Amino acid sequence: MSKRCIIIANGDINDYKQHSSMIEETDFIVCADGGIRHALGMGIIPHVVMGDFDSLLPEVKSALSETRCQFYEYPEEKDMTDTELALSYCLEKDPEEIIFMGVLGTRYDHSLANILLLAEIPSGIRVKIINEQNEIMLLKEKLYLQGEPGDIVSIIPISRELTGVTTGGLKYMLRNETLYLGSSRSISNEMVGYEATIEIKEGLALVIRAWD
């Protein structure tokens, strides 16, 4: 089993070249239903496609029947989204890292639910959502960031409070601070170099790195 899983969903991906450059040959690739269109757009045959297949064209499934790709079909009326099904499948493979692509889009309910899936991933597994101009990561204890000087970094609490917030490599430094759910205090910080760190003592947060 690969140490890294890529989950490709049916949301927005506008730059296939950029996304495909982030995928390595050894990655294990799972498509959530219509996410297969993005995989094929990147010239990639996934290992698994799963979901209720309401977005999967029959001719696509037929064309992939002679490849390595496996299909797992679920009822349309179910208690999990296709993306959550794909995540559950990947977690069974005991990966070290999970990267989500195509999980954001015009359906805000799906976008928000997909972002909050990060909170369900066990500690010790690196995880992020990426699109053309953002990456979203989960902060539980300590997070290392790599990027470019000037990249925007925002810390968004998703627990009632974050305690002991300490940053390094950011323009506006925090030292053992407390941040609260709903506050915008930690929005739009900036990287001053190519690396940054964010550390907390208690709580849970999303960290978003954005670039032009």
C-alpha positions in Angstrom: 0.0 0.0 0.0 1.3 3.5 -0.9 2.0 5.8 2.0 0.0 8.5 0.4 -3.7 8.5 -0.8 -5.1 11.0 -3.2 -8.9 11.4 -3.1 -10.4 13.1 -6.2 -14.0 14.3 -5.9 -16.4 15.8 -8.4 -16.0 19.5 -7.4 -14.1 22.1 -9.2 -10.6 21.5 -10.7 -9.7 24.1 -13.3 -6.0 23.4 -13.8 -5.3 19.7 -14.5 -1.6 20.3 -15.2 -1.1 21.9 -11.8 -3.0 19.2 -10.0 -1.3 16.3 -11.8 2.1 17.7 -11.0 1.3 17.0 -7.3 0.5 13.4 -7.9 3.3 10.8 -7.7 3.6 7.5 -9.4 3.4 5.6 -6.1 0.2 7.4 -4.8 -2.9 5.3 -4.3 -5.7 7.1 -6.0 -9.4 6.9 -5.1 -12.1 8.8 -7.0 -15.4 9.7 -5.4 -17.9 9.0 -8.1 -17.7 11.8 -10.8 -14.2 12.6 -9.7 -13.2 10.1 -12.3 -13.7 12.8 -14.9 -10.9 14.8 -13.3 -8.6 11.8 -13.0 -9.0 11.1 -16.7 -8.6 14.8 -17.5 -5.2 14.5 -15.8 -4.4 11.3 -17.8 -4.6 9.2 -14.6 -6.2 5.8 -14.1 -7.3 5.6 -10.5 -7.1 2.4 -8.4 -10.6 2.7 -7.1 -13.9 4.6 -8.0 -16.6 4.5 -5.4 -20.0 6.1 -4.8 -23.6 5.9 -5.9 -22.4 6.6 -9.5 -25.0 9.2 -10.2 -22.3 11.3 -11.8 -20.5 8.4 -13.6 -21.1 8.0 -17.3 -21.7 4.3 -18.3 -19.3 4.6 -21.2 -16.5 5.8 -18.8 -17.1 2.7 -16.6 -17.1 0.5 -19.6 -13.8 2.0 -21.0 -12.1 1.4 -17.6 -13.3 -2.2 -17.2 -10.0 -3.6 -18.7 -7.7 -1.5 -16.5 -6.6 -1.8 -12.9 -9.5 0.4 -11.8 -12.0 -1.2 -9.3 -15.5 0.0 -8.9 -17.5 0.0 -5.6 -21.1 1.0 -6.0 -23.3 2.2 -3.1 -27.1 3.0 -2.9 -28.0 6.6 -3.8 -29.8 6.9 -0.5 -27.0 6.5 2.1 -25.7 8.1 5.2 -22.3 9.3 3.9 -21.3 11.4 0.9 -19.2 9.8 -1.8 -16.2 11.7 -0.5 -16.6 10.4 3.0 -16.9 6.9 1.6 -13.6 7.4 -0.2 -12.0 8.7 3.0 -13.2 5.7 5.0 -11.8 3.4 2.3 -8.4 5.2 2.4 -8.2 5.1 6.2 -8.5 1.3 6.1 -5.2 1.4 4.1 -3.3 3.0 7.0 -1.8 5.9 5.0 0.7 8.4 6.2 -0.8 11.2 4.2 -4.2 12.0 2.5 -4.6 14.7 -0.1 -8.1 15.8 -1.3 -8.7 17.3 -4.7 -11.9 18.5 -6.3 -13.8 18.7 -2.9 -14.6 22.4 -3.2 -17.1 24.0 -5.6 -20.5 25.7 -6.0 -22.3 23.4 -3.6 -21.4 25.0 -0.3 -23.0 22.2 1.7 -20.7 19.7 0.2 -17.7 22.0 0.3 -18.1 22.7 4.0 -18.9 19.1 4.8 -15.7 18.0 3.0 -13.6 20.6 4.8 -14.9 19.4 8.2 -14.0 15.8 7.2 -10.5 16.7 8.1 -11.4 16.8 11.7 -12.3 13.1 11.6 -8.9 12.0 10.4 -6.8 10.4 13.2 -3.8 12.2 14.6 -0.5 11.1 12.9 -1.9 11.2 9.4 -1.0 14.3 7.4 -3.9 15.7 5.5 -4.8 18.6 3.3 -7.2 19.9 0.7 -5.8 21.6 -2.4 -7.0 23.6 -5.3 -5.4 26.1 -7.6 -4.8 28.8 -5.1 -5.3 27.3 -1.6 -4.4 24.4 0.6 -6.4 23.6 3.7 -4.8 21.7 6.6 -5.9 20.5 10.0 -4.0 21.8 13.1 -4.2 19.5 16.2 -0.8 20.1 17.8 1.9 21.3 15.5 1.9 22.1 11.8 4.8 22.7 9.5 4.2 24.9 6.4 6.2 25.1 3.2 5.5 27.9 0.7 6.7 31.2 -0.6 7.3 34.6 1.0 4.1 36.5 0.9 1.8 33.5 1.0 -1.3 34.2 3.1 -1.8 32.0 6.1 -5.0 32.0 8.2 -5.8 30.1 11.3 -9.5 29.3 11.8 -10.5 27.7 15.1 -13.1 25.0 14.8 -13.2 24.2 18.5 -14.5 26.8 21.1 -10.9 28.0 21.7 -7.3 27.4 20.8 -4.8 27.8 23.6 -1.1 28.2 23.6 -1.0 29.4 19.9 2.6 30.0 18.9 3.8 30.8 15.4 7.1 30.9 13.7 8.0 32.3 10.2 4.9 34.5 10.0 4.8 38.3 9.7 2.5 38.7 12.7 3.8 36.5 15.4 1.7 34.8 18.1 3.3 33.7 21.4 1.2 31.5 23.7 -2.0 33.2 22.6 -5.6 32.1 22.9 -7.9 32.3 19.8 -11.6 31.8 19.9 -14.2 30.3 17.6 -15.7 33.0 15.4 -12.9 35.5 15.8 -11.1 36.9 12.7 -8.0 37.8 14.6 -5.8 35.2 12.9 -6.9 35.8 9.3 -4.5 36.9 6.6 -1.1 36.5 8.2 1.9 36.2 5.8 4.8 33.9 5.4 8.1 35.8 5.6 10.2 32.9 4.2 9.8 29.5 2.7 8.8 27.7 6.0 6.5 28.4 8.9 5.3 26.6 12.0 2.1 26.9 14.0 1.7 25.2 17.4 -1.1 24.9 19.9 -1.6 23.3 23.3 -5.3 22.6 23.1 -8.1 22.8 20.5 -8.6 22.2 16.8 -8.2 24.5 13.8 -8.1 24.8 10.1 -5.0 26.4 8.6 -5.4 27.8 5.1 -2.4 28.8 3.0 -3.3 30.9 -0.1 -1.3 32.3 -2.9 -1.8 34.2 -6.2 
